[in-house]
Amino acid sequence: MRANEDRLRGFLLLGLSGDARAYRDFLEALSAHLRAFFRRRLAHLPDEVEDLVQECLLAIHNQRHTYETDQPLTPWVHAIAKYKLIDLIRRRASVDRLTEPLDDEHDVFSSADAEASEARRDIAKLLDQLPDRQRLPIVCVKLRGLSVVETARMTGMSASAVKVGVHRGLKALAAKIRKDE
């Protein structure tokens, strides 16, 4: 658990100092932990887990300036996650259906989510089936968070070709997914 705390805190500190890649790594790693944290507590509401993860990540991003860098990360993240969970429970008015208590802040980092790594493998397999002119724009723009201009510069494509590649690639991926279902 201490290793997770140190790794995530390191990513966040680098991100707060302007390292976009480290910040993206922080959010990706944290999302797996949050997903596992919420999944254990919302076994009866599995459809709410992903929305709650996204709400938490957004709140953490919006409140990142409030994180005191000399303090541990876990209590800060736990407080945000706990309040988002309470908000959901209030909205759903079903406090009695919780499966675990809210107060164990160490649970946020206690386990990673295996489904996230499975999803990444599935996406990678699907992306490998696309031609480079579609795969590269999707990877750069949608997965790495680069701008269209940055992607165009990096791939040697025009900005409009990047946009077309993303659009056609996503359309092709959706068709492949529908076909597999």
C-alpha positions as CSV (number, residue, x, y, z in Angstrom):
1,M,0.0,0.0,0.0
2,R,2.8,2.4,0.8
3,A,4.4,1.8,-2.6
4,N,1.1,2.8,-4.3
5,E,0.9,5.9,-2.2
6,D,4.4,6.9,-3.0
7,R,4.1,6.1,-6.7
8,L,0.8,8.0,-7.1
9,R,2.0,10.9,-5.0
10,G,5.1,11.1,-7.2
11,F,3.0,11.2,-10.3
12,L,0.8,13.9,-8.9
13,L,3.7,16.1,-7.7
14,L,5.3,15.9,-11.1
15,G,1.9,16.6,-12.7
16,L,1.4,19.6,-10.5
17,S,4.8,21.0,-11.6
18,G,3.8,20.8,-15.2
19,D,4.6,17.2,-16.3
20,A,1.5,16.3,-18.4
21,R,2.5,12.7,-18.9
22,A,3.0,12.1,-15.2
23,Y,-0.3,13.7,-14.5
24,R,-2.0,11.5,-17.0
25,D,-0.3,8.5,-15.4
26,F,-1.6,9.6,-12.0
27,L,-5.2,9.8,-13.3
28,E,-5.0,6.5,-15.0
29,A,-3.5,4.7,-12.0
30,L,-5.8,6.4,-9.6
31,S,-8.9,5.5,-11.7
32,A,-8.1,1.8,-11.3
33,H,-7.9,2.2,-7.5
34,L,-11.0,4.3,-7.3
35,R,-12.9,1.8,-9.5
36,A,-12.0,-1.1,-7.1
37,F,-12.8,1.1,-4.1
38,F,-16.3,1.9,-5.4
39,R,-17.0,-1.5,-6.8
40,R,-16.6,-3.1,-3.3
41,R,-19.0,-0.6,-1.8
42,L,-21.5,-0.5,-4.6
43,A,-21.9,-4.2,-5.3
44,H,-25.7,-3.7,-5.6
45,L,-25.2,-0.7,-8.0
46,P,-22.5,-1.8,-10.5
47,D,-23.8,0.7,-13.1
48,E,-22.9,3.6,-10.9
49,V,-19.3,2.7,-10.4
50,E,-17.8,4.2,-13.6
51,D,-19.8,7.4,-13.2
52,L,-18.6,7.8,-9.7
53,V,-15.0,7.2,-10.8
54,Q,-15.3,9.9,-13.4
55,E,-16.9,12.3,-10.9
56,C,-14.1,11.7,-8.5
57,L,-11.4,12.2,-11.1
58,L,-13.0,15.4,-12.2
59,A,-13.3,16.6,-8.6
60,I,-9.6,15.7,-8.0
61,H,-8.6,17.5,-11.1
62,N,-10.6,20.6,-10.2
63,Q,-9.4,20.6,-6.6
64,R,-5.7,19.6,-7.3
65,H,-4.6,23.1,-6.2
66,T,-5.9,22.3,-2.7
67,Y,-3.6,19.3,-2.2
68,E,-0.9,20.2,0.3
69,T,2.2,18.6,-1.3
70,D,3.8,18.0,2.1
71,Q,0.9,15.8,3.2
72,P,0.1,12.2,2.3
73,L,-2.1,11.7,-0.7
74,T,-4.4,8.9,0.6
75,P,-6.4,11.0,3.1
76,W,-7.0,13.7,0.5
77,V,-8.2,11.3,-2.2
78,H,-10.2,9.3,0.3
79,A,-12.1,12.4,1.5
80,I,-13.0,13.3,-2.1
81,A,-14.0,9.7,-2.9
82,K,-16.0,9.4,0.3
83,Y,-17.9,12.6,-0.3
84,K,-18.7,11.6,-3.9
85,L,-20.0,8.3,-2.6
86,I,-22.1,10.0,0.0
87,D,-23.5,12.3,-2.7
88,L,-24.5,9.3,-4.7
89,I,-26.1,7.6,-1.7
90,R,-28.1,10.7,-0.9
91,R,-29.2,10.9,-4.5
92,R,-30.2,7.3,-4.4
93,A,-31.6,7.5,-0.9
94,S,-30.3,4.0,-0.1
95,V,-27.8,4.4,2.7
96,D,-28.8,1.0,4.2
97,R,-27.7,-0.9,1.1
98,L,-23.9,-0.2,1.5
99,T,-21.8,-3.3,1.6
100,E,-18.8,-1.9,3.5
101,P,-18.1,1.1,5.8
102,L,-16.9,4.4,4.3
103,D,-14.2,5.1,6.8
104,D,-11.2,3.0,5.9
105,E,-9.1,5.4,3.9
106,H,-6.5,2.8,3.2
107,D,-8.9,0.8,1.0
108,V,-8.6,3.4,-1.8
109,F,-5.1,2.1,-2.6
110,S,-5.5,-1.5,-1.4
111,S,-6.1,-3.1,-4.8
112,A,-6.0,-2.3,-8.4
113,D,-8.7,-3.1,-10.8
114,A,-8.0,-6.1,-13.1
115,E,-10.8,-5.1,-15.5
116,A,-9.0,-1.9,-16.4
117,S,-5.9,-3.9,-17.6
118,E,-8.2,-6.3,-19.5
119,A,-10.0,-3.4,-21.2
120,R,-6.6,-2.0,-22.2
121,R,-5.6,-5.3,-23.8
122,D,-8.9,-5.5,-25.6
123,I,-8.6,-2.0,-26.9
124,A,-5.0,-2.6,-28.0
125,K,-6.1,-5.7,-30.0
126,L,-8.8,-3.8,-31.7
127,L,-6.5,-0.9,-32.5
128,D,-3.9,-3.2,-34.0
129,Q,-6.5,-4.2,-36.6
130,L,-6.8,-0.6,-37.9
131,P,-4.5,1.0,-40.5
132,D,-1.9,3.4,-39.2
133,R,-3.8,6.5,-40.6
134,Q,-6.6,5.6,-38.2
135,R,-4.8,3.9,-35.3
136,L,-2.2,6.6,-34.7
137,P,-4.6,9.5,-34.5
138,I,-6.8,7.6,-32.0
139,V,-3.9,6.6,-29.9
140,C,-2.4,10.1,-29.8
141,V,-5.6,12.2,-29.5
142,K,-8.0,10.0,-27.6
143,L,-5.7,7.8,-25.5
144,R,-2.7,10.1,-24.9
145,G,-4.6,13.3,-24.8
146,L,-2.5,15.1,-27.4
147,S,-4.0,17.9,-29.5
148,V,-4.8,17.5,-33.1
149,V,-2.0,19.9,-34.0
150,E,0.5,18.0,-31.8
151,T,-0.6,14.7,-33.3
152,A,-0.3,16.1,-36.9
153,R,3.3,17.3,-36.1
154,M,4.2,14.0,-34.5
155,T,2.8,11.7,-37.3
156,G,3.5,13.9,-40.3
157,M,-0.2,14.0,-41.1
158,S,-2.2,17.2,-41.7
159,A,-4.5,18.4,-38.9
160,S,-7.6,17.6,-41.1
161,A,-6.2,14.1,-41.8
162,V,-5.8,13.5,-38.1
163,K,-9.5,14.5,-37.5
164,V,-10.6,12.3,-40.3
165,G,-8.5,9.4,-39.0
166,V,-10.0,9.7,-35.5
167,H,-13.5,9.9,-36.9
168,R,-13.1,7.0,-39.3
169,G,-11.1,4.9,-36.9
170,L,-13.7,5.3,-34.1
171,K,-16.4,4.4,-36.6
172,A,-14.4,1.3,-37.7
173,L,-13.8,0.3,-34.0
174,A,-17.6,0.6,-33.3
175,A,-18.4,-1.6,-36.3
176,K,-15.8,-4.2,-35.1
177,I,-17.3,-4.2,-31.6
178,R,-20.8,-4.6,-32.9
179,K,-19.7,-7.4,-35.1
180,D,-18.1,-9.2,-32.2
181,E,-21.2,-8.9,-30.0
